[in-house]
Amino acid sequence: MYIFFVPPKHPSNTTLGSLILVWTVTVFVYVFKSDEFFIQYPHLYSLIDPIVLLFFPLMFFYIKFYFTPSSKIDYKLVFHFLPVLLYFVAFSPFLILSSNEKVEHLTNELPDWFLPYSLFFDSIIIVQGVIYSLKSAKILYQFHDTSSLSKDFRWSIRFMKYFVFSNIFLWALGTAAVVLQIMNVKVPVNFFHFFYFGLTCLMLTIGFCAFKWPKLFLHLATIELEEIKSDKSEEEFLHKTDEVLNEESQRLLALIEEKKPYLQNDLKMQDLADISDFSYKKISQLLNNELNTSFYELMNDFRLKEVLKLIEEGKHIQFNLPHLGEQAGFNSKTTFNRIFKQKIGQTPSEYIKSLEQ
């Protein structure tokens, strides 16, 4: 429950809380399961598999929501949980039975189709582990070089790697247990015991980290916001960690970088749409949903970077600062000074003086 509400509620932490909840239910059923247990609670029989089918999709969504704060929970996510729905449809002839009918099957013999179906869904779980582990690793790989990231974010990356690789290790144990069971091979150790023991250790570790280091669970946008508030220096403005953006957002930013439409001081969003293959509506959606900024704020960010580039080239020696602002696309001296102070933490004159010291 702590993961659900502390740190501040966000889809990434809500997903992690949901994952830990299904882990807890699975471990509970495994620890207490026995013939007597299922005779007493027959409706719990065969409910572990559909819960396990949630493991890897939830793991992947936790990683995805953490590194893409603009992602939202929508209806498209339902497709990832189709195996769970398929399970309930396939096992519905057994699941809809009364308690007495289930007890009769458990004490005598299960339907002929029961074991083959169970093995089929065990195979799906194994395939899920491969697919979602690769998808999660792909997201993490984008941050393989952490040298330019903040200390808090580096620790978050390390935690995420531990989280993903722990899941992969547990998947390997669970897969070994299932394969040995299918092949009816007897070994001196029970891999299922190791799997659920490891799962319990992972849950305890996450719970301890949540209490001890809650910043590990601050999603990417929150970390970046704190960094910007704490130090609005030139280096922070130019090199702050980028969000993981979708392909369309990257194309839009690349187009702006290449064609430099922001040098036009009366630029409108429609002007940008006219020189690109994006519609006015699409640009607005990307700005609001992916880049989390306004059109004018984004243009002013590019203009400020242009001013800093001109200063680095020594143009401030040839021209006064208001002229550089005008050259970069700012439509007034007041706007130029305000944006410069807001982003850099110094006025343009103070900044030039700091370079000369």
C-alpha positions as a printed Julia matrix, in Angstrom:
357×3 Matrix{Float64}:
   0.0     0.0     0.0
   2.92    2.34    0.69
   4.09    2.06   -2.93
   0.61    3.09   -4.11
   0.59    6.41   -2.26
   4.18    7.37   -1.28
   5.99    8.83   -3.21
   3.29   10.9    -4.98
   0.84    8.81   -6.98
   1.9     8.23  -10.58
   1.13    5.46  -13.13
   4.6     3.97  -12.62
   4.16    3.55   -8.86
   0.54    2.47   -9.23
   1.73   -0.24  -11.61
   4.51   -1.31   -9.24
   2.02   -1.44   -6.36
  -0.3    -3.62   -8.49
   2.6    -5.92   -9.36
   3.59   -6.35   -5.72
  -0.04   -7.07   -4.85
  -0.3    -9.92   -7.38
   3.1   -11.2    -6.22
   1.83  -11.26   -2.64
  -1.33  -13.16   -3.56
   0.7   -15.71   -5.54
   3.17  -16.3    -2.71
   0.33  -16.59   -0.2
  -1.49  -19.24   -2.23
   1.73  -21.15   -2.89
   2.76  -21.21    0.78
  -0.6   -22.42    2.04
  -1.61  -24.63   -0.87
  -2.22  -28.28   -0.13
  -4.91  -30.83   -0.9
  -6.68  -29.88    2.32
  -6.37  -26.15    1.54
  -8.0   -26.49   -1.89
 -10.68  -28.83   -0.54
 -11.54  -26.09    1.94
 -11.22  -23.27   -0.63
 -11.91  -24.96   -4.0
 -12.55  -21.68   -5.82
  -8.87  -20.73   -5.36
  -7.72  -23.75   -7.34
  -6.22  -22.93  -10.74
  -6.14  -19.19  -10.0
  -2.35  -18.9    -9.69
  -1.73  -19.1   -13.45
  -3.91  -16.11  -14.44
  -2.23  -14.07  -11.72
   1.23  -15.11  -12.94
   0.17  -14.03  -16.44
   0.12  -10.48  -15.05
   3.74  -10.52  -13.86
   5.68   -9.52  -16.93
   3.21   -7.08  -18.52
   3.09   -5.16  -15.22
   6.89   -5.24  -14.96
   7.21   -3.75  -18.45
   4.56   -1.09  -17.81
   6.35   -0.02  -14.62
   9.56    0.55  -16.61
   7.68    2.25  -19.45
   5.67    4.61  -17.23
   8.77    5.51  -15.23
  10.9     6.51  -18.2
   8.09    8.03  -20.25
   6.16   10.19  -17.75
   3.84   11.43  -20.5
   2.53    7.9   -21.07
  -1.02    7.37  -19.88
  -3.09    4.37  -18.91
  -5.49    3.83  -21.79
  -7.59    1.13  -23.43
  -4.7    -0.03  -25.66
  -3.0    -1.58  -22.63
  -5.82   -4.12  -22.43
  -4.31   -6.02  -25.36
  -1.33   -6.94  -23.18
  -3.69   -8.71  -20.78
  -5.52  -10.79  -23.4
  -3.79  -14.03  -22.19
  -5.51  -13.54  -18.81
  -8.89  -13.16  -20.49
  -8.16  -16.17  -22.69
  -7.31  -18.19  -19.6
 -10.64  -17.46  -17.95
 -12.48  -18.33  -21.16
 -10.57  -21.61  -21.57
 -11.05  -22.68  -17.95
 -14.61  -21.37  -17.61
 -16.12  -24.92  -17.68
 -14.23  -25.59  -14.43
 -14.39  -22.11  -12.91
 -18.19  -21.86  -13.09
 -18.69  -25.11  -11.17
 -20.07  -25.02   -7.66
 -17.86  -25.69   -4.64
 -19.12  -29.23   -4.27
 -18.53  -30.02   -7.94
 -14.98  -28.68   -7.77
 -14.26  -30.68   -4.63
 -15.5   -33.8    -6.4
 -13.09  -33.19   -9.29
 -10.21  -32.48   -6.92
 -10.77  -35.63   -4.89
 -11.34  -37.87   -7.9
  -9.98  -36.71  -11.24
  -9.7   -33.42  -13.11
 -11.15  -33.12  -16.65
  -8.97  -34.56  -19.42
  -8.44  -31.15  -20.96
  -7.27  -29.53  -17.7
  -3.57  -30.51  -17.75
  -2.93  -29.74  -21.45
  -4.52  -26.32  -21.03
  -2.42  -25.66  -17.93
   0.77  -26.57  -19.8
  -0.24  -24.31  -22.68
  -0.64  -21.29  -20.41
   2.6   -22.14  -18.59
   4.26  -21.89  -22.02
   2.66  -18.49  -22.58
   4.12  -17.29  -19.27
   7.57  -18.42  -20.42
   7.19  -16.58  -23.74
   5.96  -13.47  -21.9
   9.13  -13.5   -19.84
  11.29  -13.4   -22.96
   9.29  -10.71  -24.79
   8.73   -8.29  -21.91
  12.24   -8.7   -20.52
  13.69   -7.73  -23.91
  11.32   -4.75  -24.19
  12.28   -3.57  -20.68
  16.0    -4.05  -21.36
  15.64   -2.02  -24.57
  14.27    0.94  -22.59
  17.02    0.66  -19.99
  19.72    0.47  -22.66
  18.96    4.06  -23.66
  20.52    5.03  -20.31
  23.61    2.81  -20.49
  25.81    5.91  -20.25
  24.9     7.54  -16.93
  27.89    9.88  -16.67
  25.84   12.96  -17.59
  22.89   12.14  -15.33
  22.2    13.42  -11.84
  23.15   11.34   -8.8
  19.52   10.6    -7.91
  18.72    9.53  -11.44
  21.81    7.28  -11.6
  20.64    5.48   -8.46
  17.18    5.1    -9.99
  18.76    3.53  -13.09
  20.7     1.09  -10.9
  17.53    0.16   -9.05
  15.68   -0.41  -12.32
  18.46   -2.69  -13.57
  18.33   -4.67  -10.32
  14.54   -4.87  -10.67
  14.59   -6.13  -14.26
  17.47   -8.58  -13.86
  15.92   -9.98  -10.67
  12.74  -10.66  -12.62
  14.74  -12.33  -15.38
  16.54  -14.52  -12.83
  13.24  -15.51  -11.24
  11.83  -16.21  -14.72
  14.74  -18.6   -15.33
  14.02  -20.43  -12.06
  10.31  -20.66  -12.84
  10.99  -21.84  -16.39
  13.35  -24.55  -15.13
  10.67  -25.71  -12.68
   7.98  -25.86  -15.38
  10.22  -27.68  -17.88
  11.24  -30.27  -15.29
   7.59  -30.74  -14.37
   6.56  -31.22  -18.01
   9.38  -33.71  -18.61
   8.58  -35.44  -15.32
  12.23  -35.22  -14.27
  12.96  -35.74  -10.58
  15.67  -33.53   -9.08
  16.79  -33.15   -5.45
  15.77  -29.47   -5.31
  12.39  -27.86   -5.89
  12.88  -24.88   -8.21
   9.42  -23.57   -7.36
  10.56  -23.17   -3.74
  13.55  -21.08   -4.9
  11.31  -19.06   -7.23
   8.86  -18.04   -4.53
  11.6   -17.48   -1.97
  13.36  -15.17   -4.44
  10.08  -13.39   -5.17
   9.56  -12.8    -1.46
  13.1   -11.4    -1.11
  12.51   -9.07   -4.07
   9.29   -7.74   -2.53
  11.01   -7.13    0.81
  13.89   -5.35   -0.94
  11.52   -3.05   -2.84
   9.58   -2.3     0.35
  12.79   -1.49    2.23
  14.01    0.8    -0.57
  10.64    2.58   -0.68
  10.95    3.5     2.99
  14.7     4.13    3.05
  15.21    5.86   -0.33
  11.82    7.11   -1.62
  13.57    9.18   -4.31
  14.23    5.94   -6.18
  10.54    5.88   -7.0
  10.22    9.45   -8.23
   9.42    9.18  -11.91
  11.65   10.8   -14.53
   9.69   14.03  -14.94
   9.77   14.69  -11.19
  13.53   14.17  -11.02
  14.08   16.54  -13.93
  11.79   19.18  -12.39
  13.75   19.08   -9.14
  17.04   19.41  -11.02
  15.8    22.45  -12.95
  14.53   24.13   -9.78
  17.75   23.49   -7.9
  20.14   24.86  -10.53
  19.1    26.99  -13.49
  22.6    27.34  -14.82
  23.65   27.39  -18.46
  24.93   23.82  -18.25
  21.65   22.62  -16.72
  19.67   24.34  -19.45
  21.75   22.97  -22.28
  22.47   19.48  -21.04
  19.61   18.47  -18.78
  18.45   14.85  -19.2
  16.01   14.43  -22.09
  12.8    12.48  -21.7
  12.37    9.31  -23.67
  10.38   10.71  -26.6
   8.44    8.94  -29.28
   9.55    8.99  -32.91
   7.19   11.8   -33.95
   8.41   14.12  -31.18
  12.02   13.44  -32.12
  11.24   14.21  -35.77
   9.56   17.47  -34.82
  12.51   18.6   -32.68
  14.97   17.55  -35.38
  13.04   19.58  -37.96
  13.07   22.66  -35.72
  16.79   22.21  -35.14
  17.47   21.88  -38.87
  15.2    24.57  -40.36
  15.45   27.05  -37.45
  11.94   28.52  -37.85
  12.31   30.12  -34.39
  14.59   32.79  -35.91
  11.37   34.34  -37.21
  10.23   36.53  -34.3
   6.53   36.43  -35.2
   6.44   32.68  -35.76
   3.04   31.01  -35.28
   2.27   27.33  -34.84
   0.59   27.29  -38.23
   3.87   28.5   -39.78
   5.61   25.49  -38.27
   2.89   23.2   -39.61
   3.33   24.7   -43.09
   7.02   23.77  -43.29
   6.58   20.3   -41.83
   4.51   17.19  -42.48
   2.68   17.68  -39.18
  -0.76   19.23  -38.94
  -1.49   22.09  -36.54
  -3.51   19.69  -34.36
  -0.72   17.07  -34.33
   1.91   19.61  -33.27
  -0.37   20.77  -30.47
  -0.83   17.17  -29.29
   2.92   16.48  -29.31
   3.65   19.67  -27.38
   1.01   19.01  -24.74
   1.19   15.23  -24.37
   4.8    14.34  -25.2
   6.97   17.41  -24.69
   4.94   18.88  -21.82
   5.48   22.44  -22.98
   3.81   25.23  -24.92
   4.66   26.31  -28.45
   6.1    29.67  -27.39
   8.09   28.19  -24.51
   9.69   25.64  -26.84
  10.54   28.32  -29.44
  12.07   30.53  -26.75
  14.18   27.6   -25.54
  15.59   27.2   -29.05
  16.12   30.97  -29.33
  18.02   31.04  -26.06
  20.27   28.21  -27.21
  20.91   30.24  -30.38
  21.93   33.27  -28.3
  24.31   31.16  -26.22
  25.8    29.81  -29.43
  26.31   33.34  -30.78
  27.98   34.4   -27.54
  30.25   31.36  -27.67
  31.25   32.42  -31.19
  32.18   35.87  -29.86
  29.36   37.74  -31.61
  28.68   39.73  -28.41
  31.96   41.54  -29.07
  30.71   42.77  -32.46
  27.06   43.36  -31.56
  25.18   44.42  -28.44
  23.12   41.85  -26.54
  19.64   43.08  -27.63
  20.8    42.66  -31.22
  21.83   39.05  -30.53
  18.42   38.44  -29.02
  16.78   39.87  -32.11
  18.99   37.75  -34.36
  17.94   34.65  -32.4
  14.24   35.43  -32.9
  13.2    37.2   -29.7
  10.62   39.87  -30.53
  11.61   42.31  -27.77
  14.43   43.17  -25.4
  12.12   42.64  -22.42
  11.21   39.09  -23.47
  14.84   38.29  -24.2
  16.04   39.47  -20.78
  13.19   37.74  -18.95
  13.74   34.35  -20.63
  17.51   34.59  -20.23
  17.22   35.33  -16.5
  14.59   32.64  -16.01
  16.55   29.86  -17.71
  20.18   30.78  -17.0
  19.81   32.42  -13.6
  21.64   35.58  -14.66
  20.86   38.59  -16.81
  22.62   38.65  -20.22
  25.06   41.32  -18.95
  25.85   39.37  -15.77
  26.43   36.28  -17.87
  28.9    38.07  -20.15
  30.75   39.45  -17.12
  31.0    35.96  -15.62
  32.65   34.76  -18.83
  35.23   37.54  -18.69
  36.32   36.76  -15.12
